[in-house]
Amino acid sequence: MKITDTVGLPWLLVKKELDARGIPYKTEEGKAFNRFFPISLVGYYIGRVQKKESGYTFLLYRPMVYSEFETCKEVTYVNKIIWDEVDSKSDFRS
C-alpha cells in the first residue's frame, strides 16, 4: 500500500504505521463543509496526502457524528487485513 492510498482512512491507523516506520509527516486540520450532520469532536480521517521534500502532509477532517465511520466495514477491513499484510511484508512505502 502506498502512503498516498490512505485517503479516507482513519488517521490513527495510519499514524501508527508512520510512527513505527519513522516516516516524517505533519498534519493540518481541514474545515468541515457539512451543514446537515453534526461533526464529531473525536477522531479524524485523511482527506488529502501530499508528498513534500520534508515528508508527507496529511489534511485531516473530523467525521460526521452519524456516519458510523469507525465501524464501517471498509474501515474494519483495513484495520484487520491490510495492516496485517503490511506488517508481514513491510510494504508500506512512499
N, C-alpha and C positions, 0 to 999 in steps of 0.2 A: 504494500500500500504506500502510495506517495503521500507526503505531508499535505500537498495541495488537494488531495482527495478527501480530506477531513471536513470539508464544508458541510454543515448541517448536523455534525455530531456534537454530543455534549462536551463542553470544554474540559471538564475534569478528567474524562477518559483520555483525551489527547495530551493534556498537561502531564499526566502521569508518565506517559511514554516519552515525551520530550525531555522531561527531567531525568528519567532513567538513562537516557542515551546522551545526555549532556548537549542537546541541540539548543542553541541560543534562540530566544524569542522575546517579543514584547507583545502586549495586548492593548487594545483600545476598545472602549465600550461604545457601541452604536446606540442611537436614539430609536426608540420604538415608534413605528408609524401606525400601529394598530390603534384604532379608536373604539373598537367594538368590544373585544375581550379585555379583561384586566390583565396586566403584565405581572409576572412573578417577581418577587423581591429576592428569590433564591435561585441560584444556578444560571448558567449561560450555555448557549450553543454557538457554534462557529458560523459566522456569516460570510467571511471572506478571509483568504490567506494570501499574503504577498511575500515573495522571496526577495530579500534585500541583502546587501553586502554583509551586514552585521548579523544576519539570521533571518527569522521569519517574523512577520507582523500579523497577528490574528485580530480581526474585527469581531467582537463578541456582542451578542444580543441576549436579552432576557426572554425566556419562553412565555407564551400565554398561559395563564393560570389553568384554563380548562382544556389545554391541549394534550394533557397526559403525556407530555414529551418524554419524560424519563422512563416511562413504562411501555412506550410503543414498541411493537415487535421489531422494527428496524434498529432501534437503539439497543435493545437487549441482544439482538443478533450480533451487532458489532461488539458489544461488551463480552459476549461468551465465545464467539467464533473467531472473529478477525484478530483480536488482540492476542488470543492464544496462538493463532497461526503466526502472527508477527513475532511473538516471543520465541517460538520454536525455530523460526527461520532467520531471525534477526534481519528482517527485510523492511524495516521502517526507514525509508530512505528519502532523501531530499530530491 
